[in-house]
Amino acid sequence: MSIDSEHDTGPDTDEVGTRDEHGLTDKGYVIIALLLGVMTAAEVALSYLELPGWFFMTALLSLMVIKFLTVVSFFMHLKFDNKLFSWLFYTGVSLAVFVYVVALFTFEFFDAG
């Protein structure tokens, strides 16, 4: 069995690039990586813009959550795994974002006085 045969697109690969086994084709992973790179560039670009604080934080948190969900869904194969694992990760990121937002409101409250 050669290395190339593991990465072939054969009858078990659909037009979107997913495989029946557990993941994407190599092309699918490259596309996801490029999209993550574009989102990271957007985060860096946002840091150089003079934006209102609420918009800046909302945009950064949104991009963070999208990147997290993309990485755990595709690179950690949660999209193709048991839904319990996905639920655990999504619950964890929801709790983390909630705690972070509450902490931000607390700091803003103390700075306002």
N, C-alpha and C positions, 0 to 999 in steps of 0.2 A: 504494500500500500504506500503510495507516494504522498508527499506533503500536499501536492497540488490537488489530489483527489478529495481532500478534506474541505477544500475551499471552492470546489466547482459549483456552478449553478446547474443543477440538474432538474429532473422532474419533481423533486421535492421542494423546489424553490418557486414561490409565486412572483407575480409581477411587481409587488411592492418591495421585494428583496428579503422577505422573511423566510426562514426555513422551518420545516415541520419539527425539527429536533429541539432547538433551544435558543435560537438567536437570529441575528441578521447576517447577511452576506458581508464580505469585506467592504464592498461598495457602500452598503448601508451604514457600517461603522464609520467610514470616512466622512460620509454626509453628516452624520450626527456630530462627529468631532469638529467639522467645519462650522456647523451651527453653534456649537458651544463656544468656539473661538469668536464668532461674530457677537454672541451675547456678552462675552468677556470684554471685547472691544467697546461695546455699548456701555458697559459698566464703567470702564476707564474714561470714556468720552463724557459720561454724565458727571464725573468728578471734576472735570474742567469747566463745566457750564455753571453759570450763576442762576441756579434754580431755587425756588422756595423750598425750605426745609422739608415740608410735608410731602411735596411732589418728589423730591430727591430720594427720601427714604422709602416712599411707596414704590418708586421705580426700581430702586436697588433690591428691596425685599422681594418684589415680584420676579425680577430676573434671577435672584438667588433661588427662589422656590422652583422656578421653571428648570433651571440648570440642575438642581438637586433631583427633581423628579425624572429628568431625562437621563441622568447618570445612573440612578438606581433602577430605572425601568429597563434600559438597554444594556449598559455595560455590566450591571450586576444581575442581569437576566430576570428581574422581578416580573417583567411583563409576561414572561413565558413560564413563570413558576407558580406555585400555590398562592392563591389570593390572600391567605392569612399573612404571608410575609409582606406582601404589598401593603396590607392594612396596617401592619406594625410600623413600617417605615413611614407611611403617610401620616399616621397618628403622631409619630415622633416629630416629624417636621412641623406639623400643625402646632403641637405643644411648644416647640422651640420658638416658632415665629410669634406665638401668643405671648410667651414670657419675654421675648425681646421687645415686642411692641409695648408691653406694660412697663418694662424698664425704661424705655425711651420716654414714655409719658411721665414717668416719675422724675427723670432728670429734667425734663422740660418744666415740670411744675416747680422744682426747686430753683431753677435758673430764672424763672419769671419774677420771683419775689425780690 
